[in-house]
Amino acid sequence: MDRGGDFGDHHRRGAPFPVFPFRFVDDRLEGLNKAQKHFVRMGPRNILIVQDQLRQIATALGVPRERLPKSVHMLPRAGRP
């Protein structure tokens, strides 16, 4: 990740904490949508935890298990496009 930008910018925007903008060096990761980027930053273990919780919520709401997507690992493997 390449951190850039004005680190003091949070004062102008009124944020109660510093805002550290960054972009992924890998264009494949930079091209992900915001939710996918958030998952990447969370790490694989936490992604699986969140996905499991979402499945439990969907099941409790009556969504049949066969309609739920399978777990997907978001990060490309090293050496693969």
C-alpha positions as CSV (number, residue, x, y, z in Angstrom):
1,M,0.0,0.0,0.0
2,D,1.2,3.4,-0.8
3,R,0.1,6.0,1.7
4,G,-0.1,9.5,0.3
5,G,-2.0,12.7,0.7
6,D,-2.1,15.4,3.3
7,F,-2.0,13.7,6.8
8,G,-3.3,16.9,8.4
9,D,-6.4,17.0,6.2
10,H,-8.7,15.6,8.9
11,H,-8.7,19.0,10.6
12,R,-10.2,20.7,7.5
13,R,-12.8,18.0,7.1
14,G,-13.8,18.0,10.7
15,A,-12.9,14.3,11.2
16,P,-12.2,13.5,14.9
17,F,-9.2,11.4,13.9
18,P,-6.5,11.5,11.3
19,V,-7.4,10.3,7.8
20,F,-4.7,8.4,6.1
21,P,-5.6,8.0,2.4
22,F,-3.8,5.2,0.5
23,R,-4.0,3.3,-2.7
24,F,-2.9,-0.3,-3.4
25,V,0.2,-0.6,-5.4
26,D,-1.3,-3.7,-7.1
27,D,-3.7,-2.5,-9.8
28,R,-5.8,-5.6,-9.4
29,L,-6.5,-4.7,-5.7
30,E,-6.9,-1.0,-6.5
31,G,-9.7,-2.0,-9.0
32,L,-11.8,-3.7,-6.4
33,N,-14.9,-2.0,-5.1
34,K,-15.0,-0.3,-1.7
35,A,-16.4,-3.3,0.2
36,Q,-13.9,-5.6,-1.4
37,K,-11.0,-3.3,-0.5
38,H,-12.3,-3.2,3.1
39,F,-12.3,-7.0,3.2
40,V,-8.7,-7.1,1.9
41,R,-7.6,-4.8,4.7
42,M,-9.5,-7.0,7.2
43,G,-7.4,-10.0,6.3
44,P,-8.5,-13.6,5.4
45,R,-9.4,-14.8,8.9
46,N,-11.8,-11.8,9.6
47,I,-13.3,-12.1,6.1
48,L,-14.4,-15.7,6.8
49,I,-15.8,-14.6,10.2
50,V,-17.9,-11.8,8.6
51,Q,-19.0,-14.1,5.8
52,D,-20.1,-16.7,8.3
53,Q,-22.1,-14.1,10.3
54,L,-23.8,-12.8,7.1
55,R,-24.8,-16.4,6.3
56,Q,-26.3,-16.8,9.7
57,I,-28.2,-13.6,9.4
58,A,-29.5,-14.6,5.9
59,T,-30.5,-18.0,7.2
60,A,-32.3,-16.4,10.1
61,L,-34.2,-14.2,7.7
62,G,-35.3,-17.2,5.7
63,V,-32.9,-17.3,2.8
64,P,-32.4,-20.9,1.8
65,R,-28.8,-22.1,2.3
66,E,-28.5,-23.2,-1.4
67,R,-29.1,-19.6,-2.5
68,L,-26.2,-18.3,-0.4
69,P,-22.8,-17.7,-2.1
70,K,-19.9,-19.8,-1.0
71,S,-16.9,-18.3,0.7
72,V,-14.6,-16.6,-1.7
73,H,-11.0,-15.7,-0.9
74,M,-10.5,-12.2,-2.3
75,L,-6.7,-12.0,-2.5
76,P,-4.9,-13.4,-5.6
77,R,-2.3,-16.0,-5.0
78,A,1.3,-15.0,-5.3
79,G,2.6,-15.4,-8.9
80,R,-0.9,-15.6,-10.4
81,P,-2.6,-12.9,-12.4
